[in-house]
Amino acid sequence: MINTLLVTGGLGFIGSNFVRLFHDRYKIIILDKYSYGSNPDNLKGINDYVLYKGDINDTKLVLKILKEHNVDAIINFAAESHVDRSISSPLSFIESNTQGVVSLLEAIRTYEGSVRMLHVGTDEEYGEIYEGSFNENSPLNPSSPYSASKASATLFVKAYSRTYGINAVITRSSNNYGPYQFPEKLIPKTIIRASLNLPIPIYGNGNNVRDWIYVSENCEAINLVLNKGRKGEIYNISARQELTNLQVIKKVLEVMGKSDELLKFVDDRPGHDFRYSITNEKIVNLGWRPSIAFEQGIKLTVDWYLSHEDWWKPLIADKVISETPWKERW
């Protein structure tokens, strides 16, 4: 039974949403290095957790936390996750997303107690697919430094589970959206720019396809895998709601009552995958099922950002409101 949970990256987007959902179920310890995507305000109003400022690469600190708090399990949300940033500065992604995961695994390996680990991956590890969907046994074919760093991490988790017997599981989810997502991401950036009547940049022709899942639903699935997933197994988490980027942006503008005249097509980024798609049969068979349709979720998300300007205004910078091409901003 899991009582005490170490949540790495707990001040980030998905991590903070998980803590908000489950802070009354577990004793939660957060380890976060306060990178650009971390924000203590993400947990404003939630006080029943212990917070450490530090890096998952600091194995001594991780061991200290495991021992002092008798931690039963770790969920690793900690990651650099912005693809554009990874193209300009790949080394920091390797350090956080790959080396950091190996450091966590080393801490667990040398710890005398028993600790279960859930590593949070991404559907981008599989690469693009034009027809059909990837399942958990599909080969990995990452296209960006970000997805390559995440794919490398999951391979290490699998290897440590088999070689050292570490009790680890992996989730790979489709695109998350919802409250507390960093303003540089597609949906919050669109909401913010539209609220300021600024042009909405769209890479290429906007026909790249992504599968969207409301963040709380991903957190529910992650918690299920944490408690019921089989050691060494991978679980795809998908709401099976595929939309082009152009459809997503137009839906945001429609909800906000804004004109499509704000749309502005810009040069595509290098290695931009056309379509991601993953199955969800395995997680559904475990007992999870999505219930928030994109139409509902996007309205909830727009309403949240429009009513929380105090949260996002201190975070917006040139990368959110600048008109310069993406490659000149990183």
BALOBA-1460 file (C-alpha; in Angstrom, 3 decimals):
// residues 330
<rec num="1" residu="m" x="0.000" y="0.000" z="0.000"/>
<rec num="2" residu="i" x="1.309" y="3.449" z="-0.914"/>
<rec num="3" residu="n" x="1.150" y="6.022" z="1.865"/>
<rec num="4" residu="t" x="4.059" y="8.390" z="1.241"/>
<rec num="5" residu="l" x="4.713" y="9.613" z="-2.282"/>
<rec num="6" residu="l" x="7.668" y="11.549" z="-3.677"/>
<rec num="7" residu="v" x="6.496" y="13.681" z="-6.609"/>
<rec num="8" residu="t" x="9.365" y="15.053" z="-8.685"/>
<rec num="9" residu="g" x="8.490" y="18.115" z="-10.761"/>
<rec num="10" residu="g" x="5.480" y="18.699" z="-8.527"/>
<rec num="11" residu="l" x="5.440" y="22.440" z="-9.240"/>
<rec num="12" residu="g" x="5.070" y="21.915" z="-12.988"/>
<rec num="13" residu="f" x="1.933" y="21.562" z="-15.082"/>
<rec num="14" residu="i" x="0.962" y="17.893" z="-14.789"/>
<rec num="15" residu="g" x="2.741" y="17.390" z="-11.463"/>
<rec num="16" residu="s" x="0.874" y="20.202" z="-9.709"/>
<rec num="17" residu="n" x="-2.449" y="18.996" z="-11.105"/>
<rec num="18" residu="f" x="-1.677" y="15.542" z="-9.712"/>
<rec num="19" residu="v" x="-0.852" y="16.989" z="-6.286"/>
<rec num="20" residu="r" x="-4.076" y="19.002" z="-6.291"/>
<rec num="21" residu="l" x="-6.067" y="15.869" z="-7.045"/>
<rec num="22" residu="f" x="-4.391" y="13.515" z="-4.598"/>
<rec num="23" residu="h" x="-2.918" y="15.599" z="-1.759"/>
<rec num="24" residu="d" x="-5.565" y="14.258" z="0.600"/>
<rec num="25" residu="r" x="-4.896" y="10.628" z="-0.362"/>
<rec num="26" residu="y" x="-1.124" y="10.487" z="0.106"/>
<rec num="27" residu="k" x="1.503" y="12.137" z="2.248"/>
<rec num="28" residu="i" x="3.206" y="14.027" z="-0.570"/>
<rec num="29" residu="i" x="6.843" y="15.112" z="-0.753"/>
<rec num="30" residu="i" x="7.741" y="17.353" z="-3.692"/>
<rec num="31" residu="l" x="11.194" y="17.680" z="-5.230"/>
<rec num="32" residu="d" x="11.455" y="20.471" z="-7.788"/>
<rec num="33" residu="k" x="14.407" y="22.482" z="-9.062"/>
<rec num="34" residu="y" x="12.317" y="25.590" z="-9.884"/>
<rec num="35" residu="s" x="13.063" y="25.612" z="-13.608"/>
<rec num="36" residu="y" x="11.170" y="27.910" z="-16.005"/>
<rec num="37" residu="g" x="8.136" y="25.598" z="-16.011"/>
<rec num="38" residu="s" x="7.947" y="25.369" z="-12.218"/>
<rec num="39" residu="n" x="5.681" y="27.703" z="-10.301"/>
<rec num="40" residu="p" x="4.870" y="27.589" z="-6.558"/>
<rec num="41" residu="d" x="1.616" y="29.408" z="-7.373"/>
<rec num="42" residu="n" x="0.460" y="26.220" z="-9.120"/>
<rec num="43" residu="l" x="-0.234" y="24.863" z="-5.638"/>
<rec num="44" residu="k" x="-1.631" y="28.025" z="-4.099"/>
<rec num="45" residu="g" x="-4.165" y="27.066" z="-1.449"/>
<rec num="46" residu="i" x="-2.703" y="23.556" z="-1.011"/>
<rec num="47" residu="n" x="-0.538" y="23.309" z="2.088"/>
<rec num="48" residu="d" x="-0.334" y="19.656" z="3.104"/>
<rec num="49" residu="y" x="2.891" y="18.723" z="1.331"/>
<rec num="50" residu="v" x="6.623" y="18.938" z="2.033"/>
<rec num="51" residu="l" x="8.697" y="20.807" z="-0.554"/>
<rec num="52" residu="y" x="12.393" y="20.369" z="-1.360"/>
<rec num="53" residu="k" x="14.151" y="22.628" z="-3.838"/>
<rec num="54" residu="g" x="16.615" y="20.469" z="-5.700"/>
<rec num="55" residu="d" x="17.550" y="18.495" z="-8.811"/>
<rec num="56" residu="i" x="16.668" y="14.851" z="-9.465"/>
<rec num="57" residu="n" x="20.309" y="14.478" z="-10.525"/>
<rec num="58" residu="d" x="21.264" y="15.017" z="-6.874"/>
<rec num="59" residu="t" x="21.227" y="11.360" z="-5.836"/>
<rec num="60" residu="k" x="22.303" y="12.166" z="-2.278"/>
<rec num="61" residu="l" x="19.328" y="14.482" z="-1.822"/>
<rec num="62" residu="v" x="16.939" y="11.909" z="-3.276"/>
<rec num="63" residu="l" x="18.306" y="9.250" z="-0.921"/>
<rec num="64" residu="k" x="17.960" y="11.638" z="2.004"/>
<rec num="65" residu="i" x="14.291" y="12.217" z="1.159"/>
<rec num="66" residu="l" x="13.612" y="8.498" z="0.709"/>
<rec num="67" residu="k" x="15.133" y="7.696" z="4.102"/>
<rec num="68" residu="e" x="13.781" y="10.601" z="6.156"/>
<rec num="69" residu="h" x="10.210" y="10.255" z="4.902"/>
<rec num="70" residu="n" x="10.087" y="6.478" z="4.430"/>
<rec num="71" residu="v" x="8.874" y="6.998" z="0.864"/>
<rec num="72" residu="d" x="6.813" y="4.182" z="-0.660"/>
<rec num="73" residu="a" x="6.743" y="5.381" z="-4.260"/>
<rec num="74" residu="i" x="8.080" y="8.008" z="-6.671"/>
<rec num="75" residu="i" x="6.227" y="9.599" z="-9.579"/>
<rec num="76" residu="n" x="8.662" y="11.306" z="-11.926"/>
<rec num="77" residu="f" x="7.029" y="14.290" z="-13.624"/>
<rec num="78" residu="a" x="10.300" y="16.244" z="-13.690"/>
<rec num="79" residu="a" x="11.242" y="17.051" z="-17.282"/>
<rec num="80" residu="e" x="12.140" y="19.700" z="-19.790"/>
<rec num="81" residu="s" x="9.196" y="19.452" z="-22.165"/>
<rec num="82" residu="h" x="9.154" y="22.246" z="-24.736"/>
<rec num="83" residu="v" x="10.140" y="20.867" z="-28.155"/>
<rec num="84" residu="d" x="11.252" y="24.257" z="-29.539"/>
<rec num="85" residu="r" x="13.614" y="24.725" z="-26.614"/>
<rec num="86" residu="s" x="15.035" y="21.222" z="-27.161"/>
<rec num="87" residu="i" x="15.904" y="22.063" z="-30.759"/>
<rec num="88" residu="s" x="17.913" y="25.097" z="-29.680"/>
<rec num="89" residu="s" x="19.372" y="23.703" z="-26.430"/>
<rec num="90" residu="p" x="19.366" y="19.878" z="-26.504"/>
<rec num="91" residu="l" x="21.966" y="19.263" z="-23.791"/>
<rec num="92" residu="s" x="19.766" y="20.539" z="-20.975"/>
<rec num="93" residu="f" x="17.074" y="18.056" z="-22.068"/>
<rec num="94" residu="i" x="19.506" y="15.155" z="-21.894"/>
<rec num="95" residu="e" x="20.598" y="16.280" z="-18.438"/>
<rec num="96" residu="s" x="17.061" y="16.554" z="-17.056"/>
<rec num="97" residu="n" x="15.112" y="13.963" z="-18.997"/>
<rec num="98" residu="t" x="17.640" y="11.162" z="-19.390"/>
<rec num="99" residu="q" x="20.461" y="11.604" z="-16.911"/>
<rec num="100" residu="g" x="17.992" y="12.745" z="-14.246"/>
<rec num="101" residu="v" x="15.948" y="9.573" z="-14.593"/>
<rec num="102" residu="v" x="19.076" y="7.417" z="-14.341"/>
<rec num="103" residu="s" x="20.006" y="9.317" z="-11.175"/>
<rec num="104" residu="l" x="16.586" y="8.545" z="-9.679"/>
<rec num="105" residu="l" x="16.981" y="4.889" z="-10.596"/>
<rec num="106" residu="e" x="20.420" y="4.819" z="-8.990"/>
<rec num="107" residu="a" x="18.993" y="6.283" z="-5.790"/>
<rec num="108" residu="i" x="16.327" y="3.564" z="-5.717"/>
<rec num="109" residu="r" x="18.896" y="0.868" z="-6.509"/>
<rec num="110" residu="t" x="21.134" y="1.865" z="-3.601"/>
<rec num="111" residu="y" x="18.296" y="2.536" z="-1.148"/>
<rec num="112" residu="e" x="17.797" y="-0.199" z="1.429"/>
<rec num="113" residu="g" x="14.003" y="0.127" z="1.440"/>
<rec num="114" residu="s" x="11.415" y="-0.839" z="-1.153"/>
<rec num="115" residu="v" x="10.303" y="1.946" z="-3.499"/>
<rec num="116" residu="r" x="7.980" y="1.756" z="-6.495"/>
<rec num="117" residu="m" x="8.650" y="4.190" z="-9.346"/>
<rec num="118" residu="l" x="6.282" y="5.496" z="-12.010"/>
<rec num="119" residu="h" x="8.008" y="7.314" z="-14.844"/>
<rec num="120" residu="v" x="5.887" y="9.680" z="-16.935"/>
<rec num="121" residu="g" x="6.714" y="9.452" z="-20.627"/>
<rec num="122" residu="t" x="5.132" y="10.825" z="-23.799"/>
<rec num="123" residu="d" x="3.542" y="9.581" z="-27.025"/>
<rec num="124" residu="e" x="6.215" y="11.546" z="-28.891"/>
<rec num="125" residu="e" x="8.672" y="8.741" z="-28.132"/>
<rec num="126" residu="y" x="6.999" y="6.638" z="-30.840"/>
<rec num="127" residu="g" x="7.408" y="9.348" z="-33.461"/>
<rec num="128" residu="e" x="4.890" y="10.171" z="-36.166"/>
<rec num="129" residu="i" x="2.360" y="7.822" z="-37.719"/>
<rec num="130" residu="y" x="0.181" y="8.550" z="-40.748"/>
<rec num="131" residu="e" x="-2.362" y="5.753" z="-40.308"/>
<rec num="132" residu="g" x="-3.370" y="3.591" z="-37.372"/>
<rec num="133" residu="s" x="-2.048" y="3.974" z="-33.816"/>
<rec num="134" residu="f" x="0.977" y="2.884" z="-31.818"/>
<rec num="135" residu="n" x="0.587" y="0.401" z="-28.976"/>
<rec num="136" residu="e" x="2.915" y="-0.226" z="-26.043"/>
<rec num="137" residu="n" x="4.998" y="-2.711" z="-28.052"/>
<rec num="138" residu="s" x="5.577" y="-0.404" z="-31.014"/>
<rec num="139" residu="p" x="9.205" y="0.548" z="-31.750"/>
<rec num="140" residu="l" x="10.422" y="3.955" z="-30.669"/>
<rec num="141" residu="n" x="11.311" y="6.487" z="-33.360"/>
<rec num="142" residu="p" x="11.679" y="9.933" z="-31.731"/>
<rec num="143" residu="s" x="12.146" y="12.967" z="-33.983"/>
<rec num="144" residu="s" x="13.232" y="15.802" z="-31.661"/>
<rec num="145" residu="p" x="15.893" y="16.070" z="-28.964"/>
<rec num="146" residu="y" x="13.009" y="16.289" z="-26.470"/>
<rec num="147" residu="s" x="11.346" y="13.042" z="-27.539"/>
<rec num="148" residu="a" x="14.742" y="11.318" z="-27.899"/>
<rec num="149" residu="s" x="15.649" y="12.260" z="-24.326"/>
<rec num="150" residu="k" x="12.305" y="10.900" z="-23.080"/>
<rec num="151" residu="a" x="12.639" y="7.688" z="-25.097"/>
<rec num="152" residu="s" x="16.137" y="7.158" z="-23.690"/>
<rec num="153" residu="a" x="14.782" y="7.578" z="-20.179"/>
<rec num="154" residu="t" x="12.066" y="4.960" z="-20.598"/>
<rec num="155" residu="l" x="14.605" y="2.490" z="-21.962"/>
<rec num="156" residu="f" x="16.702" y="2.987" z="-18.839"/>
<rec num="157" residu="v" x="13.638" y="2.453" z="-16.635"/>
<rec num="158" residu="k" x="12.905" y="-0.812" z="-18.458"/>
<rec num="159" residu="a" x="16.548" y="-1.877" z="-18.193"/>
<rec num="160" residu="y" x="16.801" y="-1.123" z="-14.462"/>
<rec num="161" residu="s" x="13.550" y="-2.967" z="-13.834"/>
<rec num="162" residu="r" x="14.829" y="-6.081" z="-15.579"/>
<rec num="163" residu="t" x="18.483" y="-5.967" z="-14.507"/>
<rec num="164" residu="y" x="18.106" y="-4.828" z="-10.902"/>
<rec num="165" residu="g" x="14.520" y="-5.834" z="-10.204"/>
<rec num="166" residu="i" x="13.393" y="-2.269" z="-9.548"/>
<rec num="167" residu="n" x="9.628" y="-2.038" z="-9.198"/>
<rec num="168" residu="a" x="8.985" y="0.453" z="-11.993"/>
<rec num="169" residu="v" x="6.145" y="1.232" z="-14.383"/>
<rec num="170" residu="i" x="5.886" y="3.697" z="-17.273"/>
<rec num="171" residu="t" x="3.064" y="5.780" z="-18.704"/>
<rec num="172" residu="r" x="3.050" y="7.474" z="-22.090"/>
<rec num="173" residu="s" x="0.299" y="10.026" z="-22.553"/>
<rec num="174" residu="s" x="-0.944" y="12.088" z="-25.447"/>
<rec num="175" residu="n" x="-1.007" y="15.912" z="-25.397"/>
<rec num="176" residu="n" x="-2.248" y="17.295" z="-22.083"/>
<rec num="177" residu="y" x="-4.122" y="20.574" z="-21.681"/>
<rec num="178" residu="g" x="-5.859" y="22.356" z="-18.829"/>
<rec num="179" residu="p" x="-5.164" y="24.691" z="-15.871"/>
<rec num="180" residu="y" x="-1.636" y="25.695" z="-14.880"/>
<rec num="181" residu="q" x="-0.019" y="24.826" z="-18.230"/>
<rec num="182" residu="f" x="2.995" y="27.037" z="-18.948"/>
<rec num="183" residu="p" x="2.035" y="29.917" z="-21.298"/>
<rec num="184" residu="e" x="4.505" y="28.910" z="-24.032"/>
<rec num="185" residu="k" x="2.430" y="25.816" z="-24.906"/>
<rec num="186" residu="l" x="-0.046" y="25.845" z="-27.800"/>
<rec num="187" residu="i" x="-3.411" y="26.148" z="-26.036"/>
<rec num="188" residu="p" x="-2.527" y="28.622" z="-23.250"/>
<rec num="189" residu="k" x="-0.464" y="30.680" z="-25.699"/>
<rec num="190" residu="t" x="-3.453" y="30.827" z="-28.052"/>
<rec num="191" residu="i" x="-5.811" y="31.859" z="-25.239"/>
<rec num="192" residu="i" x="-3.462" y="34.538" z="-23.951"/>
<rec num="193" residu="r" x="-2.630" y="36.007" z="-27.361"/>
<rec num="194" residu="a" x="-6.293" y="35.990" z="-28.382"/>
<rec num="195" residu="s" x="-7.252" y="37.748" z="-25.153"/>
<rec num="196" residu="l" x="-4.707" y="40.444" z="-26.069"/>
<rec num="197" residu="n" x="-5.960" y="40.537" z="-29.702"/>
<rec num="198" residu="l" x="-2.536" y="39.431" z="-30.968"/>
<rec num="199" residu="p" x="-2.035" y="37.214" z="-34.045"/>
<rec num="200" residu="i" x="-2.022" y="33.472" z="-33.352"/>
<rec num="201" residu="p" x="1.027" y="31.812" z="-34.996"/>
<rec num="202" residu="i" x="0.451" y="28.405" z="-36.615"/>
<rec num="203" residu="y" x="3.351" y="26.241" z="-37.787"/>
<rec num="204" residu="g" x="3.218" y="25.268" z="-41.465"/>
<rec num="205" residu="n" x="-0.326" y="24.655" z="-42.680"/>
<rec num="206" residu="g" x="-1.687" y="23.751" z="-39.237"/>
<rec num="207" residu="n" x="-2.618" y="20.226" z="-40.292"/>
<rec num="208" residu="n" x="-0.365" y="18.425" z="-37.807"/>
<rec num="209" residu="v" x="-2.532" y="16.054" z="-35.741"/>
<rec num="210" residu="r" x="-2.368" y="15.542" z="-31.987"/>
<rec num="211" residu="d" x="-4.490" y="13.539" z="-29.561"/>
<rec num="212" residu="w" x="-5.686" y="15.693" z="-26.642"/>
<rec num="213" residu="i" x="-6.426" y="14.696" z="-23.054"/>
<rec num="214" residu="y" x="-7.602" y="16.936" z="-20.208"/>
<rec num="215" residu="v" x="-4.877" y="16.959" z="-17.564"/>
<rec num="216" residu="s" x="-6.974" y="15.706" z="-14.634"/>
<rec num="217" residu="e" x="-7.902" y="12.610" z="-16.649"/>
<rec num="218" residu="n" x="-4.252" y="11.829" z="-17.279"/>
<rec num="219" residu="c" x="-3.565" y="12.243" z="-13.552"/>
<rec num="220" residu="e" x="-6.359" y="9.798" z="-12.706"/>
<rec num="221" residu="a" x="-4.873" y="7.263" z="-15.126"/>
<rec num="222" residu="i" x="-1.373" y="7.771" z="-13.717"/>
<rec num="223" residu="n" x="-2.651" y="7.140" z="-10.201"/>
<rec num="224" residu="l" x="-4.329" y="3.942" z="-11.371"/>
<rec num="225" residu="v" x="-1.101" y="2.692" z="-12.963"/>
<rec num="226" residu="l" x="0.827" y="3.638" z="-9.825"/>
<rec num="227" residu="n" x="-1.385" y="1.388" z="-7.727"/>
<rec num="228" residu="k" x="-2.374" y="-1.382" z="-10.139"/>
<rec num="229" residu="g" x="0.116" y="-1.384" z="-13.018"/>
<rec num="230" residu="r" x="2.312" y="-4.430" z="-13.464"/>
<rec num="231" residu="k" x="6.022" y="-4.112" z="-12.733"/>
<rec num="232" residu="g" x="8.071" y="-3.346" z="-15.836"/>
<rec num="233" residu="e" x="5.011" y="-2.567" z="-17.966"/>
<rec num="234" residu="i" x="4.196" y="0.462" z="-20.151"/>
<rec num="235" residu="y" x="0.708" y="1.983" z="-20.304"/>
<rec num="236" residu="n" x="-0.389" y="4.391" z="-23.027"/>
<rec num="237" residu="i" x="-2.854" y="7.037" z="-21.836"/>
<rec num="238" residu="s" x="-5.013" y="8.516" z="-24.557"/>
<rec num="239" residu="a" x="-8.490" y="10.047" z="-24.758"/>
<rec num="240" residu="r" x="-8.654" y="9.195" z="-28.477"/>
<rec num="241" residu="q" x="-9.541" y="12.775" z="-29.416"/>
<rec num="242" residu="e" x="-7.429" y="13.654" z="-32.446"/>
<rec num="243" residu="l" x="-7.499" y="17.172" z="-33.867"/>
<rec num="244" residu="t" x="-5.275" y="19.216" z="-36.138"/>
<rec num="245" residu="n" x="-3.498" y="22.178" z="-34.586"/>
<rec num="246" residu="l" x="-5.632" y="24.418" z="-36.767"/>
<rec num="247" residu="q" x="-8.829" y="22.812" z="-35.439"/>
<rec num="248" residu="v" x="-7.638" y="23.305" z="-31.854"/>
<rec num="249" residu="i" x="-6.824" y="26.965" z="-32.379"/>
<rec num="250" residu="k" x="-10.090" y="27.645" z="-34.196"/>
<rec num="251" residu="k" x="-12.025" y="25.981" z="-31.364"/>
<rec num="252" residu="v" x="-10.275" y="28.207" z="-28.809"/>
<rec num="253" residu="l" x="-11.120" y="31.298" z="-30.861"/>
<rec num="254" residu="e" x="-14.731" y="30.136" z="-31.213"/>
<rec num="255" residu="v" x="-15.102" y="29.649" z="-27.452"/>
<rec num="256" residu="m" x="-13.588" y="33.094" z="-26.867"/>
<rec num="257" residu="g" x="-15.762" y="34.751" z="-29.507"/>
<rec num="258" residu="k" x="-12.696" y="35.814" z="-31.487"/>
<rec num="259" residu="s" x="-12.299" y="36.076" z="-35.264"/>
<rec num="260" residu="d" x="-10.272" y="33.667" z="-37.405"/>
<rec num="261" residu="e" x="-8.593" y="36.787" z="-38.770"/>
<rec num="262" residu="l" x="-6.170" y="36.430" z="-35.847"/>
<rec num="263" residu="l" x="-4.686" y="33.311" z="-37.488"/>
<rec num="264" residu="k" x="-1.152" y="33.747" z="-38.819"/>
<rec num="265" residu="f" x="0.687" y="30.922" z="-40.594"/>
<rec num="266" residu="v" x="4.451" y="30.867" z="-39.956"/>
<rec num="267" residu="d" x="7.445" y="28.762" z="-41.040"/>
<rec num="268" residu="d" x="7.314" y="25.203" z="-39.747"/>
<rec num="269" residu="r" x="9.829" y="24.009" z="-37.182"/>
<rec num="270" residu="p" x="12.477" y="21.376" z="-38.080"/>
<rec num="271" residu="g" x="11.442" y="17.727" z="-37.742"/>
<rec num="272" residu="h" x="7.816" y="18.599" z="-36.982"/>
<rec num="273" residu="d" x="5.970" y="15.263" z="-36.696"/>
<rec num="274" residu="f" x="2.766" y="15.104" z="-38.742"/>
<rec num="275" residu="r" x="0.613" y="12.955" z="-36.462"/>
<rec num="276" residu="y" x="0.781" y="11.232" z="-33.084"/>
<rec num="277" residu="s" x="-1.664" y="8.477" z="-32.207"/>
<rec num="278" residu="i" x="-1.601" y="5.848" z="-29.467"/>
<rec num="279" residu="t" x="-4.006" y="3.127" z="-28.409"/>
<rec num="280" residu="n" x="-5.573" y="3.088" z="-24.934"/>
<rec num="281" residu="e" x="-6.930" y="-0.466" z="-24.646"/>
<rec num="282" residu="k" x="-4.376" y="-1.501" z="-22.020"/>
<rec num="283" residu="i" x="-5.177" y="1.340" z="-19.599"/>
<rec num="284" residu="v" x="-8.915" y="0.929" z="-20.244"/>
<rec num="285" residu="n" x="-8.620" y="-2.759" z="-19.339"/>
<rec num="286" residu="l" x="-6.880" y="-1.703" z="-16.128"/>
<rec num="287" residu="g" x="-10.013" y="0.231" z="-15.149"/>
<rec num="288" residu="w" x="-9.685" y="3.760" z="-16.568"/>
<rec num="289" residu="r" x="-11.875" y="5.475" z="-19.101"/>
<rec num="290" residu="p" x="-11.835" y="9.123" z="-20.309"/>
<rec num="291" residu="s" x="-14.973" y="11.146" z="-19.654"/>
<rec num="292" residu="i" x="-14.131" y="14.761" z="-20.576"/>
<rec num="293" residu="a" x="-14.724" y="15.493" z="-24.255"/>
<rec num="294" residu="f" x="-12.500" y="18.099" z="-25.901"/>
<rec num="295" residu="e" x="-15.462" y="20.459" z="-26.359"/>
<rec num="296" residu="q" x="-16.014" y="20.466" z="-22.593"/>
<rec num="297" residu="g" x="-12.360" y="20.486" z="-21.642"/>
<rec num="298" residu="i" x="-11.429" y="23.410" z="-23.874"/>
<rec num="299" residu="k" x="-14.266" y="25.513" z="-22.437"/>
<rec num="300" residu="l" x="-13.047" y="24.710" z="-18.916"/>
<rec num="301" residu="t" x="-9.498" y="25.621" z="-19.941"/>
<rec num="302" residu="v" x="-10.430" y="28.924" z="-21.614"/>
<rec num="303" residu="d" x="-12.557" y="29.907" z="-18.608"/>
<rec num="304" residu="w" x="-9.694" y="29.094" z="-16.241"/>
<rec num="305" residu="y" x="-7.106" y="31.204" z="-18.083"/>
<rec num="306" residu="l" x="-9.455" y="34.143" z="-18.550"/>
<rec num="307" residu="s" x="-10.265" y="34.135" z="-14.833"/>
<rec num="308" residu="h" x="-6.641" y="33.655" z="-13.708"/>
<rec num="309" residu="e" x="-4.770" y="36.532" z="-15.330"/>
<rec num="310" residu="d" x="-2.984" y="37.010" z="-12.004"/>
<rec num="311" residu="w" x="-1.408" y="33.579" z="-12.551"/>
<rec num="312" residu="w" x="-0.216" y="33.941" z="-16.153"/>
<rec num="313" residu="k" x="0.596" y="37.647" z="-16.479"/>
<rec num="314" residu="p" x="3.833" y="37.386" z="-14.435"/>
<rec num="315" residu="l" x="4.896" y="34.447" z="-16.639"/>
<rec num="316" residu="i" x="4.397" y="35.831" z="-20.143"/>
<rec num="317" residu="a" x="7.494" y="37.060" z="-21.928"/>
<rec num="318" residu="d" x="8.777" y="37.593" z="-25.461"/>
<rec num="319" residu="k" x="8.413" y="33.863" z="-26.159"/>
<rec num="320" residu="v" x="4.658" y="34.204" z="-25.676"/>
<rec num="321" residu="i" x="3.882" y="37.642" z="-27.112"/>
<rec num="322" residu="s" x="6.803" y="38.221" z="-29.506"/>
<rec num="323" residu="e" x="6.260" y="38.394" z="-33.270"/>
<rec num="324" residu="t" x="9.777" y="37.112" z="-34.088"/>
<rec num="325" residu="p" x="10.225" y="33.646" z="-35.733"/>
<rec num="326" residu="w" x="10.553" y="30.734" z="-33.322"/>
<rec num="327" residu="k" x="14.236" y="30.081" z="-34.136"/>
<rec num="328" residu="e" x="15.186" y="33.629" z="-33.126"/>
<rec num="329" residu="r" x="13.519" y="33.317" z="-29.733"/>
<rec num="330" residu="w" x="15.445" y="30.430" z="-28.152"/>
